[in-house]
Amino acid sequence: MNKYLQIHPGDNVLVALQDLQQGTEVGFNGSTITLLKDVPAKHKFMIADVKEGDPITMYGVLVGKANCAIAKGELITITNVKHDASAFHEKEGTVAWEQPDVSKWANRTFMGYHRNDGQVGTRNYWLVIPMVFCENRNVSVIKTAFEKGLGFAPAEVYNEQVQDLVSLYKKGDLNAIKTYTAEAVTLSNKRHTVFNNIDGIKFLMHEGGCGGTRQDSDALCALLAGYIHHPNVAGATVLSLGCQHAQVSILQEALKKLNPAFDKPVLVYEQQKSASEFAMLSSAIKDTFLALIEADKQGRQPSPLSKLVIGLECGGSDGFSGISANPAVGHTSDLVVALGGTSILSEFPELCGVEQELINRCVEKDVSDKFIRIMRAYESQAESVGSGFYMNPSPGNIKDGLITDAIKSAGAAKKGGISPVIDVLDYTEYVKKPGLNLLCTPGNDVESTSAEVGSGANIVLFTTGLGTPTGNPIAPVVKLATNTKLAQRMPDIIDINTGTIISGEVSIEEMGEEILEYVIKAASGEVHTKAELLHQDDFIPWKRGVSL
């Protein structure tokens, strides 16, 4: 295994692939670099002396400036380097892309749920949605009733632990409580016995719909419409209080905008018009059960891989993210695009510094102009509340080597591969064109993943270096570890280990192909992701301008 890596020939830093001790001599380009301090794995050190104000480059782009003179062999930190990124401007040049060879997948299919509008789902869910947070409690009542009644509820392993402890307490055996050790339970996809073709009922509880701005409520309605319109959804039950900003009529208009011929069943119940809470919930439960009977009649059928819509996401990123998992996912994205499918790259604060590359990859000037307009408006909004993209890296990111937003962004953008940018979508806009799409979202894991799925992603590839359990209510989220230590430490949340790229066991391209094979199995329901098995159903709408 190599001890260090220069990512791009133009970089003036090297990345430590393992812990390197002070005094270690590193041979590079015919010269010797003596490390002046310990360099932890994932962190970077200078290959030449720089003075205050000089650029720091990684991935071939500007990622920071020296705060002071930094000597050759010295570790770069948040103390001696500050964020900086290149300015961007209008599109220049033409788009040229040599597609990867996808002949071995040319006749491959996945088993999906075909919808009347031509979309294909990787799962078949029924949704229960509150229009406003006031209905969350009622949605929770329906959730308990249906999950337990139909066998979708997760195993009550922790309830059983409490019962064990209560039993010991009643016996007065305090020593047994202190030494009590629960038995680990193997995750499994326990199938229900009532409906064979329904993967579950999902509940999109949230804290919006009223009390904020009308723009927030309109965006919420558009996001909820994207979920109902989504190919992984057979229909929805909607609970409304009645007086809130997020009116059912706004949701219905959003659905019509997505598809003028929208024909999925949407059952609506308004509490302020109901005889009682009991009457409303009883009707909702009965009508939903009847709708489930109809939804169960649709089974999986073969579908071309061109019907895959892949969300590209990262969270809990580390210094290896841009070297292993992200470029591997980028190659998977290129393969899917070459097969006629679609991928969605989001997290606009984490594209800071690589905007020009993405602008030049846009197929049309109006597409690149839209990207420029949205990026500048987003940055301006962040600055207006006393923040900015430079504040995006979290303490965990910094601790593991991502010391500036531009370093984080240059690695994060690798998830988008090298294919042309076919379209740019603002928040809640739905994908319309196959190919690589850029979607405006914050870098927040759940807000971004929620948005990607709301824009049509029927499966999500989520890379992580520190470990995060993030999932989604309706789309499988495949979790990819950037390093082997994480995969070994948190096997309950990791689906694929890309740390073998760091150790030199596989290439980026080989891993990208392996990921595609897993995607096909997951899309077909042959395997279920760890997030699905954990019932990790994260959903957070974005209040624009507040989150990075």
ZIMOFEN-V226322 format. One record per residue. N is the residue number from 1. RES is the residue in one small letter. SS is DSSP state (~ for helix, > for strand, _ for the rest). PHI is phi as a letter, one per 30 degrees, with the letter a starting at -180 (* if undefined). D_FIRST is the distance of its C-alpha to the first C-alpha in whole Angstrom. Layout:
N&RES&SS&PHI&D_FIRST / N&RES&SS&PHI&D_FIRST
This chain:
1&m&_&*&0 / 2&n&_&d&4 / 3&k&_&c&6 / 4&y&>&a&9 / 5&l&>&b&11 / 6&q&_&c&14 / 7&i&_&d&16 / 8&h&_&b&19 / 9&p&_&e&20 / 10&g&_&d&23 / 11&d&_&d&21 / 12&n&_&c&22 / 13&v&>&b&19 / 14&l&>&c&15 / 15&v&>&c&13 / 16&a&>&d&11 / 17&l&_&d&8 / 18&q&_&a&9 / 19&d&_&d&12 / 20&l&>&c&13 / 21&q&_&d&17 / 22&q&_&e&20 / 23&g&_&j&20 / 24&t&_&d&16 / 25&e&>&c&17 / 26&v&>&c&14 / 27&g&>&d&15 / 28&f&>&b&16 / 29&n&_&h&18 / 30&g&_&i&20 / 31&s&>&b&20 / 32&t&>&c&19 / 33&i&>&c&19 / 34&t&>&c&20 / 35&l&_&d&19 / 36&l&_&d&23 / 37&k&_&b&22 / 38&d&_&d&19 / 39&v&>&b&17 / 40&p&_&d&16 / 41&a&_&e&13 / 42&k&_&i&14 / 43&h&_&c&17 / 44&k&>&b&17 / 45&f&>&b&19 / 46&m&>&d&21 / 47&i&_&c&20 / 48&a&_&a&24 / 49&d&_&d&27 / 50&v&>&b&29 / 51&k&_&c&33 / 52&e&_&e&34 / 53&g&_&j&34 / 54&d&_&d&32 / 55&p&>&d&30 / 56&i&>&c&26 / 57&t&>&b&24 / 58&m&>&b&21 / 59&y&_&h&21 / 60&g&_&i&24 / 61&v&>&b&26 / 62&l&>&d&28 / 63&v&>&b&27 / 64&g&>&l&29 / 65&k&>&b&31 / 66&a&>&d&30 / 67&n&_&d&33 / 68&c&_&a&33 / 69&a&_&d&32 / 70&i&>&b&28 / 71&a&_&d&27 / 72&k&_&e&24 / 73&g&_&i&21 / 74&e&_&c&22 / 75&l&>&d&21 / 76&i&_&c&23 / 77&t&_&b&25 / 78&i&_&d&28 / 79&t&_&d&30 / 80&n&_&c&29 / 81&v&>&b&29 / 82&k&>&b&31 / 83&h&_&d&31 / 84&d&_&a&32 / 85&a&_&b&32 / 86&s&_&d&33 / 87&a&_&d&37 / 88&f&_&b&37 / 89&h&_&b&40 / 90&e&_&d&42 / 91&k&_&e&40 / 92&e&_&b&40 / 93&g&_&i&39 / 94&t&_&c&39 / 95&v&_&d&36 / 96&a&_&b&34 / 97&w&_&b&32 / 98&e&_&c&30 / 99&q&_&d&30 / 100&p&_&d&27 / 101&d&_&d&29 / 102&v&_&c&30 / 103&s&~&e&32 / 104&k&~&d&31 / 105&w&~&c&32 / 106&a&_&e&35 / 107&n&_&c&37 / 108&r&_&d&35 / 109&t&>&b&37 / 110&f&>&b&37 / 111&m&>&c&39 / 112&g&>&b&41 / 113&y&>&c&44 / 114&h&>&d&46 / 115&r&_&c&48 / 116&n&_&d&51 / 117&d&_&d&50 / 118&g&_&j&47 / 119&q&_&d&44 / 120&v&>&b&42 / 121&g&>&c&41 / 122&t&_&c&38 / 123&r&_&b&40 / 124&n&_&b&44 / 125&y&>&c&45 / 126&w&>&c&48 / 127&l&>&c&48 / 128&v&>&b&50 / 129&i&>&b&50 / 130&p&>&d&52 / 131&m&_&d&54 / 132&v&_&b&54 / 133&f&~&e&52 / 134&c&~&d&56 / 135&e&~&c&55 / 136&n&~&e&52 / 137&r&~&d&54 / 138&n&~&d&56 / 139&v&~&d&52 / 140&s&~&d&51 / 141&v&~&d&54 / 142&i&~&d&54 / 143&k&~&e&50 / 144&t&~&d&51 / 145&a&~&d&54 / 146&f&~&d&52 / 147&e&~&d&48 / 148&k&~&d&50 / 149&g&~&d&53 / 150&l&~&c&51 / 151&g&_&i&48 / 152&f&_&c&45 / 153&a&_&d&45 / 154&p&_&d&42 / 155&a&_&d&42 / 156&e&_&c&44 / 157&v&~&d&41 / 158&y&~&d&42 / 159&n&~&d&46 / 160&e&~&d&46 / 161&q&~&d&44 / 162&v&~&d&47 / 163&q&~&d&49 / 164&d&~&d&48 / 165&l&~&d&48 / 166&v&~&d&52 / 167&s&~&d&53 / 168&l&~&d&52 / 169&y&~&d&53 / 170&k&~&d&56 / 171&k&_&d&56 / 172&g&_&i&56 / 173&d&_&c&53 / 174&l&~&d&51 / 175&n&~&d&49 / 176&a&~&d&48 / 177&i&~&d&47 / 178&k&~&d&45 / 179&t&_&c&43 / 180&y&_&d&43 / 181&t&_&b&39 / 182&a&_&d&39 / 183&e&_&d&37 / 184&a&_&d&35 / 185&v&_&c&36 / 186&t&_&d&34 / 187&l&_&d&34 / 188&s&_&b&36 / 189&n&_&c&37 / 190&k&_&d&41 / 191&r&_&d&43 / 192&h&_&d&47 / 193&t&_&c&50 / 194&v&_&c&52 / 195&f&_&c&50 / 196&n&_&d&48 / 197&n&_&c&47 / 198&i&_&c&46 / 199&d&_&d&43 / 200&g&>&l&45 / 201&i&>&c&47 / 202&k&>&c&45 / 203&f&>&b&46 / 204&l&_&c&45 / 205&m&_&d&47 / 206&h&_&a&47 / 207&e&_&c&48 / 208&g&_&c&50 / 209&g&_&j&53 / 210&c&_&a&55 / 211&g&_&i&56 / 212&g&_&c&53 / 213&t&_&d&54 / 214&r&~&d&55 / 215&q&~&d&52 / 216&d&~&d&50 / 217&s&~&d&52 / 218&d&~&d&52 / 219&a&~&d&48 / 220&l&~&d&48 / 221&c&~&d&51 / 222&a&~&d&49 / 223&l&~&d&46 / 224&l&~&d&47 / 225&a&~&d&49 / 226&g&~&d&46 / 227&y&~&d&45 / 228&i&~&d&48 / 229&h&~&d&48 / 230&h&_&e&44 / 231&p&_&d&44 / 232&n&_&d&42 / 233&v&>&c&46 / 234&a&>&d&49 / 235&g&>&l&51 / 236&a&>&b&52 / 237&t&>&c&54 / 238&v&>&c&55 / 239&l&>&c&56 / 240&s&>&b&58 / 241&l&_&d&60 / 242&g&_&k&62 / 243&c&_&c&63 / 244&q&_&d&59 / 245&h&_&d&58 / 246&a&_&d&56 / 247&q&_&d&58 / 248&v&~&e&58 / 249&s&~&d&60 / 250&i&~&d&57 / 251&l&~&d&54 / 252&q&~&d&57 / 253&e&~&d&57 / 254&a&~&d&53 / 255&l&~&d&53 / 256&k&~&d&55 / 257&k&~&d&54 / 258&l&~&d&50 / 259&n&_&a&53 / 260&p&_&e&56 / 261&a&_&c&57 / 262&f&_&e&55 / 263&d&_&b&56 / 264&k&_&d&54 / 265&p&>&d&56 / 266&v&>&b&56 / 267&l&>&c&58 / 268&v&>&c&59 / 269&y&>&b&61 / 270&e&>&c&62 / 271&q&~&d&63 / 272&q&~&d&66 / 273&k&~&c&68 / 274&s&_&c&67 / 275&a&_&d&70 / 276&s&_&a&67 / 277&e&~&e&64 / 278&f&~&d&64 / 279&a&~&d&66 / 280&m&~&d&63 / 281&l&~&d&60 / 282&s&~&d&62 / 283&s&~&d&63 / 284&a&~&d&59 / 285&i&~&d&58 / 286&k&~&d&61 / 287&d&~&d&60 / 288&t&~&d&56 / 289&f&~&d&57 / 290&l&~&d&59 / 291&a&~&d&56 / 292&l&~&d&54 / 293&i&~&e&56 / 294&e&~&d&56 / 295&a&~&d&52 / 296&d&_&d&51 / 297&k&_&d&53 / 298&q&_&c&50 / 299&g&_&c&47 / 300&r&_&d&44 / 301&q&>&b&44 / 302&p&>&e&42 / 303&s&>&b&41 / 304&p&>&d&39 / 305&l&~&d&36 / 306&s&~&d&37 / 307&k&~&d&39 / 308&l&_&d&35 / 309&v&>&b&35 / 310&i&>&c&32 / 311&g&>&d&31 / 312&l&>&c&28 / 313&e&>&b&28 / 314&c&>&b&25 / 315&g&_&a&26 / 316&g&_&h&24 / 317&s&_&d&22 / 318&d&_&b&19 / 319&g&_&d&17 / 320&f&_&c&14 / 321&s&_&e&18 / 322&g&_&d&18 / 323&i&_&c&14 / 324&s&_&c&14 / 325&a&~&d&17 / 326&n&~&d&20 / 327&p&~&d&19 / 328&a&~&d&19 / 329&v&~&d&22 / 330&g&~&d&23 / 331&h&~&d&23 / 332&t&~&e&24 / 333&s&~&e&27 / 334&d&~&d&27 / 335&l&~&d&28 / 336&v&~&d&30 / 337&v&~&d&32 / 338&a&~&d&32 / 339&l&_&d&34 / 340&g&_&j&37 / 341&g&_&d&35 / 342&t&>&b&35 / 343&s&>&b&32 / 344&i&>&b&33 / 345&l&>&c&31 / 346&s&_&b&33 / 347&e&_&h&32 / 348&f&~&d&34 / 349&p&~&d&33 / 350&e&~&c&29 / 351&l&~&c&30 / 352&c&_&d&31 / 353&g&_&j&30 / 354&v&_&c&29 / 355&e&~&e&33 / 356&q&~&d&34 / 357&e&~&e&31 / 358&l&~&d&32 / 359&i&~&e&36 / 360&n&~&d&36 / 361&r&~&d&34 / 362&c&>&d&37 / 363&v&_&d&39 / 364&e&_&b&43 / 365&k&~&d&44 / 366&d&~&d&46 / 367&v&~&d&42 / 368&s&~&d&40 / 369&d&~&d&44 / 370&k&~&d&43 / 371&f&~&d&40 / 372&i&~&e&41 / 373&r&~&d&44 / 374&i&~&d&42 / 375&m&~&d&39 / 376&r&~&d&42 / 377&a&~&d&44 / 378&y&~&d&41 / 379&e&~&d&40 / 380&s&~&d&44 / 381&q&~&d&45 / 382&a&~&d&42 / 383&e&~&d&43 / 384&s&~&d&47 / 385&v&_&c&46 / 386&g&_&i&44 / 387&s&_&b&40 / 388&g&_&l&38 / 389&f&~&e&35 / 390&y&~&d&33 / 391&m&~&c&34 / 392&n&_&d&32 / 393&p&_&e&29 / 394&s&_&d&29 / 395&p&~&e&28 / 396&g&~&d&25 / 397&n&~&e&24 / 398&i&~&d&25 / 399&k&~&e&23 / 400&d&_&c&20 / 401&g&_&j&20 / 402&l&_&c&22 / 403&i&_&d&25 / 404&t&_&b&27 / 405&d&~&d&28 / 406&a&~&d&27 / 407&i&~&d&24 / 408&k&~&d&24 / 409&s&~&d&26 / 410&a&~&d&24 / 411&g&~&d&21 / 412&a&~&d&24 / 413&a&~&d&26 / 414&k&~&d&23 / 415&k&~&d&24 / 416&g&~&d&27 / 417&g&_&h&25 / 418&i&_&b&27 / 419&s&_&d&30 / 420&p&_&d&33 / 421&v&>&d&35 / 422&i&>&d&38 / 423&d&>&a&40 / 424&v&>&b&40 / 425&l&>&c&41 / 426&d&_&d&42 / 427&y&_&e&42 / 428&t&_&i&44 / 429&e&_&d&44 / 430&y&_&c&43 / 431&v&_&d&41 / 432&k&_&b&44 / 433&k&_&b&42 / 434&p&_&d&39 / 435&g&>&k&36 / 436&l&>&d&33 / 437&n&>&c&36 / 438&l&>&c&35 / 439&l&>&c&37 / 440&c&_&d&38 / 441&t&_&b&37 / 442&p&_&d&36 / 443&g&_&d&32 / 444&n&_&e&33 / 445&d&~&e&31 / 446&v&~&d&35 / 447&e&~&e&37 / 448&s&~&d&35 / 449&t&~&d&34 / 450&s&~&e&38 / 451&a&~&d&38 / 452&e&~&e&36 / 453&v&~&d&38 / 454&g&~&d&41 / 455&s&_&c&41 / 456&g&_&j&40 / 457&a&_&d&36 / 458&n&_&c&37 / 459&i&>&a&33 / 460&v&>&b&30 / 461&l&>&c&27 / 462&f&>&b&26 / 463&t&>&c&22 / 464&t&>&a&22 / 465&g&_&c&19 / 466&l&_&c&21 / 467&g&_&j&23 / 468&t&_&b&27 / 469&p&_&d&29 / 470&t&_&e&31 / 471&g&_&b&33 / 472&n&_&b&36 / 473&p&_&d&39 / 474&i&_&c&40 / 475&a&_&c&36 / 476&p&>&d&33 / 477&v&>&c&30 / 478&v&>&d&27 / 479&k&>&c&24 / 480&l&>&c&21 / 481&a&>&d&18 / 482&t&_&d&16 / 483&n&_&b&13 / 484&t&~&d&13 / 485&k&~&e&15 / 486&l&~&d&18 / 487&a&~&e&18 / 488&q&~&d&18 / 489&r&~&d&21 / 490&m&_&b&23 / 491&p&_&d&23 / 492&d&_&d&27 / 493&i&_&b&26 / 494&i&_&c&23 / 495&d&_&c&24 / 496&i&>&b&20 / 497&n&>&c&17 / 498&t&_&c&15 / 499&g&~&d&12 / 500&t&~&d&10 / 501&i&~&d&10 / 502&i&~&d&8 / 503&s&_&d&5 / 504&g&_&i&6 / 505&e&_&d&9 / 506&v&_&b&12 / 507&s&_&c&13 / 508&i&~&e&15 / 509&e&~&d&18 / 510&e&~&d&18 / 511&m&~&d&17 / 512&g&~&e&20 / 513&e&~&d&22 / 514&e&~&d&21 / 515&i&~&d&23 / 516&l&~&d&26 / 517&e&~&d&26 / 518&y&~&d&26 / 519&v&~&e&29 / 520&i&~&d&31 / 521&k&~&d&31 / 522&a&~&d&32 / 523&a&~&d&34 / 524&s&_&d&36 / 525&g&_&i&36 / 526&e&_&d&34 / 527&v&_&b&32 / 528&h&_&c&33 / 529&t&_&d&30 / 530&k&~&d&29 / 531&a&~&d&31 / 532&e&~&d&34 / 533&l&~&d&34 / 534&l&_&d&34 / 535&h&_&h&37 / 536&q&_&d&35 / 537&d&_&c&38 / 538&d&_&d&37 / 539&f&_&a&40 / 540&i&_&b&41 / 541&p&_&d&43 / 542&w&_&c&42 / 543&k&_&c&45 / 544&r&_&d&44 / 545&g&_&i&44 / 546&v&_&c&43 / 547&s&_&c&39 / 548&l&_&c&36
